[in-house]
């Protein structure tokens, strides 16, 4: 006996629960990718220079890394259960196709957990060089985890690696499914975004401390190491983002039309900044004549497909996708401007012979704006996922399965949403409490190395 289809309320509850869980977890996942790299950089620098503040900084970041890994493991487990409980239609039909990247992600997770334990508990039991090497697998496994998970999501945007015969999925090639055409731009875009979030979010914490007068080696390194990572990554992210957008233009024209608010197919299509969806197009937006055609095909005569080529029932929510895309690009440009500001300030310091870049004119304002770079990177990240997921609607697997067909038809999914909200609220409070306690603790004592004086507290 066939189950009744899910009601609109249950479908909305399932989408809200999955979206909220992903939005919460993705920030921790980004810190899991970038924070180990920052920690190793601080430890290596402290080892090479003998700076006590740098070694203390590395130990503090390592402790925070352990806390965030534990909480991320919980939220990631919740997400894995939600895939099966909320979307049985997807996993039941296509689980054999996309199971490989999830299995590989599990292996990467265990590798990361094992070496994180070694890294945390062997700090005073190994030589500095060997201890530093135990952190390398953490970095590699964190990046690998992000890669494998995003490969599965990329498959949902560009399904491949199987055939359908008489309504059944056959001839499954898991490797072809994982390395689908959308995987290269989407995975690279996500990994760079993770490094940006980790870099700018960590730097913003220490920018607050510097503004409050904690101008010492410890807090300066806590700001400049992660901000330098964000500065290096941001220009590459804009290039990769352009690559990803061009891929969307060629493979998911309906998503691009929603991202840019294009209702009618044609050439000389303007680039619209801002605006909301109206009856016949975007309203109240700022238009740059022929801008979108020029960006898509490098010519103003480039034809851009509009929503008039898509059945009305298959339109994504234009206003939400378009605003999210504009916010993502806007935050990216803000971060690029901050990165350029720091590079110019460093160039001016060297040219003028100044000894302290933070004492240059305008750097107080720079620190105030640097406090905003962490939230800006998180907003850009979340908006990027809104574009990716909402822009594909109503499809859960592009062109093959809608969310209505994939969702659990059982009633009462709204109760699960409220339960998840309560659980995540508790995890948020507990995580922030523990991190604040770690920040307020006295610096971890570090055993002196040969030829080095004993560390003094730096806080």
N, C-alpha and C positions, 0 to 999 in steps of 0.2 A: 504494500500500500504506500503510495507516494506521500511524502510529507508536504504539508501546506507551505506555500512560499512565505518568506519572512515579511513581516509588516514593515512599512516605511520607518516606524519608530525603532524597531529592532535593528534595521539596517543602519540607521543613523547612529544608534548606540554602539554597534560593532565598529563602525568607522571612527567614531569619536574615541572609543577605548583604544583601538589600535594606533590612531594618530597621536593621542596623548602619550601613550607608552613609548612610542618611537621618539617623539619630541623630547621626552625626559631622558631616555637612555642615550640618545645620540650625543648629548653633551659629554656624558661620562665616557662614551666610546672615543670621542675626540681627544679627551684628556689621556685616555689609555694609549692612544697612538703617539701623542706629542710629548707628554710629561716624562716618559722614560728617556727620550732623546735629550730633553733639557737637563734631566738629572745627571746623565752620563757626561754631558758637556760641562756642567758645573764641577763634577767630581774630577774629570780629566784636567780641567783648568786649575783646580785646587792642588791636584797632585803635581802638576808641572811647575807651578809657581810657589807652592808651599804656603798659600794664603789660607789661614784658618777659617776666615769667613766663608770662603767658597766651599770648603769641605763640610762645614756646618750646614750651609745652604743645601748641598746635595743630600745630606742625611735627612733634613726636614722634608725636602721634596720626595724622598724615597718613602718616608712614613706616610705622607699624604697620598702617594701613589698606591700604597698598600690598602689604605682605606677606600679609595675610589675604585680600586679593582674589585674589592669585596662587594661593594654596593652595586657596581656595574654587573657583576656576575648574577646578582639577584634580579635586577631589572632585565637583563638579557634572558634569563630563564623564564621570566614572566612573558616576554615577547615570544619565545619559542612555543610556550603553551597556547598563547593566543592565536598563533598561526593555525594550529590544529582545531582549537575549540571554536573560534569565531569564523574561520574560513575553511570548513571541511570540504567544500566543493573544489577549492583550489588544490588543496593537498591531496585529496582523494584521486583527482584526475591527473595532476601533473607532478605529484610528489616524487615519482621515479625519475622525472626529467631534471628537477632542480635539487635533488637530494645530495648530489656530490659536493657542491660548495658549502652546504651546511655541515656535512661530515668533516670536510677539511677545516672548516672554521672551528669545529670542536677540537680537532687535534692541535690547532694553533693556540686555542684557549688553554689547553692543558700544558703545552710547552711554556706558555707565558706564566702560568701559575707556578710551575715547578721552579723556573729560574727566578721568578720574583721572590719565592721563599728563600732560595739560596742567596740572592742578592741582599735581602733584608737581614738575614740571620748570620751571614758570614762576613759582615763588614769588618769586624775586628779579628777574624780568624784566617783571613787570606792576605797576601801581599796586595798593595794598592793596584798593581797592574793586573793581577789575576782577578781581583774583585771587580775591577772595571770590565773585564772580559765577560764576567757572568751576567752583566747587564745587557750585552749586545743581543742575545736571543730574545730578551724582553721587547726590545725595539723591533726586531724582525718579526716576531710573532704578533705584536700589536698591529703592525702594518698589514701583515698577512691576513689577520682576522677581518680587518676592514675590507680588504680586497675581496675575500671570498664572499662575504655577506652582500657587498654591493654587486658582485657578479650575479647573484640570484635576483636582485632587484632589477639589474640591467636586462636580464632575461624576460622579466615581465614587460619591459618596454619594447624588446625586440626578440620575441620567442623564436627559438630555433632548436635544432638537435633532435627532432622527432618528426614523425609523420602521423597522420590520422587516417585510419582505414576503417570504413564502416562505423564511424563514430567512436572508435577505440584508438588510444595512443599506442603506436607501434614504432619499431625501428629507432629506439631511443639511443642517442649518443650523448651521454652526460658531459663529455669534454667539449663537444661542439655547443651544447647548451650553455655551459659555463663561460666559454670564450665566445660569446655571441658578439655580433657587430657593435652593440652598445657598451660592451664591457670596457674597452680601452678609454674612451673619453669619460665615462661615468665614474669608473674606479679612480682614475687619476685625479679627477675633479674632487672627489670625496676625500682622498688622502691628503691633498693639498689643503682642503678646507679644514681637516682635522688638525693639521700642523698650525694653521692660522689661528684656530680657536684656542688651542693649547698655548700658543705663544702670546697672543694678545690678552687672553683672559688672565694668564699668570702675571704678565707684565702690569696689567691694570691694578692688581692688588698692591704691588710694590710702588706704583706711581702714587697711590694714596699715601703710603708710608713716607715717601720722599717729600710730598707736599706738607706732611705733618712735621717735617724737620728731622726725620731719621736718616740723615745724610751720611751713611757710613759705607764701608766696602761691602758689607753683607747685603744691604738693601739696594745699593747700586747694581751689584751683580744680579740680584733678584729681578731687577727691572731690565737691564740691558741684554742679558742672555736671551730671555724669551722674546723681547721686542725685536732683537736682531733676527731671530728665527722668522717672526712674522714679516719683517721687512724684506728678507730674502725671498720668501715664498710668494708674497702678494703679487708681484708682477707676473710670475709664471702662472698663477691662478687665473689672472685675467685672460691670458693667452689660451689656457686650457678651457676656460669658460666660453670663450668665443668658438673654440673647436666643438664643444658640446652643443652650443646653440645651433651651429651649422648642421650638426648631425641631426638634431631635432627637426630642423627645416626640411631635411631630405627624407626622414623616416617617419616623423610624426607631425605632419603639417597642421593637424587640428590643434595639437598642443602649442605649436608656435603661434598659430592664429590667436589662441587664447592669451598667450604670454604677451603678445603685442597688440591685442585688440583689433585684429584684422577681420572684418566682416565680409568684405568683397574681394574676390580674386582680381588681380590686376598688376600692372607695372606702376612705377613711380609711387610706391606705397610709402606714406609718411611714417616716421618713427614717432610714436605718441608717448609722451611722458606724463604719467598720472592719468586721471580720468576714471570714470565709472561706466559700466555697461548701460547703454540706452537701447531704444527700440531698433535703431538702424546703425548703431556704432557707439564708439566711446564718446562720452560727453565730458566737457570741462578739462580736457587734457591739453597739454602743450605739444603741438605738432611741429616736427622738423621735416620739411618737404623732401620727399623721395629718400628719407634717411634709412628706412628699413630695407628697401630694395637695394640700396648701396651697400649696407652691411651684409646682406645675405649673399649677394652675387657680385659685389664690387662694381656694379653698374646700376644707374638709376632706372634702366629699362628692365631690370630683373623682375620676373613675374613671381609674386608671392601668393600662395594659395590661402584663401580666406575661409571663414566658416560657412559660406554659401555652398562649399563643396562637401559639406558634412551634414548628414541628417540631423534635424533639430534635436532629436532624442539623444544624440551622441555628442552634443556640445558639452565641453567642460564648463565649470562656473567661471565665466570670463572675468568678472570684476575681481574675484579673489585671486585668481592665477596672475592676472595682470599686475595688481598691486604688489603681490608677493615678489614677482619678478623685478619690478622697479625698485622695491626696497633692497633686494639682494644686490642689484647692480649699484645702487646708491651707497650702500654700506661698503661695498668693495672699493668704490672710488674714494670714499672717505679714508679707508685704511691705506690705500695707495698714496694718498696725499700725506698722511702721517708718516709713512715710510720714507717718502721723498723729503719731508721736512727734516727728519733725523739725518739722512744722508747729506743734505745741504749743510746742516749745522756742523756735522763732523768735518766736512770739507772746509768750512769757514774757520773752524777751530784750528785745523792744521795750517791753513794759510796765514792766519793772524798770529799764530804762536800761542794762543790761549791754552791753558792747562786743563780747563774743566768745561766740557760742552754744556753742562747744565747751568753754568753761570753766564752764558751768552744771553744777549737781549732776546726776549720772547720765549725763552725756554720754560718759564713759569706757566705761561699759557699752554705751551706744548704738553707739559705734564698734566694739566687739567684736562686737556683733550685726550691724552693718553689713557686717562681713567675710563673714558668712554669706548676705547678700542675693544676691550673685552666684550662688553654687551653688544657692540656693533657686530663683532665677528659671530657671536651667537645668533643674533637676529638674521644675519646673512645666511648662516647655516640652516636655520629653521625655515626661512623663506625659500631656500633652494629645495628643501624636501617638500614643501607645500606645492611648489611648481611641478616637481617630479611626479608627485602622487595625484594631486587634484587635476593637473593638466592631462593625465591619462584617463580620467573619468569619462564615461561610466565603466571603463574596462579595468579589470584587475589583471588580466593578461591581454595585452594589446590586440584587439581585433578577434579574439577567440573566446573570452569568457568575461562576462560582466560581473560587477559586484553583487548584483541580485542573484546570479547563479552560484556564486561562491560562498555567500554568507550562510551561517548556521540558521536553519528555519525554525529552530526551537524558540518558543516565546520566553520573555523575561530577560533578554540580554541587557536591558537597562540596569538591572540589579548588579550585574557584573561590572558595569561602568562605575557605579557609585562605590563598589567595593575597591576597585582599582584606584580610584581617586583617593580614598582613605589610606590605602596602603602606601601610595606614593607620597602623600602628604606626610605620613609618619617617617618614611625614609628620608625625605627632604630635611625635616627638622633634625633627625638624628645625625645625618651626614654633616650638616652645617654646624651642629653642636660639637661633634668630634673634631672637625677641621679647625674650629675656633679654639678649642682646647689645645690642639697641637700648636697653633700659632702663638698662644700665650705661654706655652711651656718655655722654660729656660733652654738655650741651645744645647744640643746633645754634645757631651764631651767627646773629644777625639784624641786618641792616643797619639803622642808626638812621634814623628818619624825621625830617622837619623839626621842630625844636623838641623833640627827644627825645634823652636821653642814650643812649650805647651800652649794649646789654644786658649784664648780668653773669650768670654762671652761677647757676642756681637749682636746687639739688639737695642 
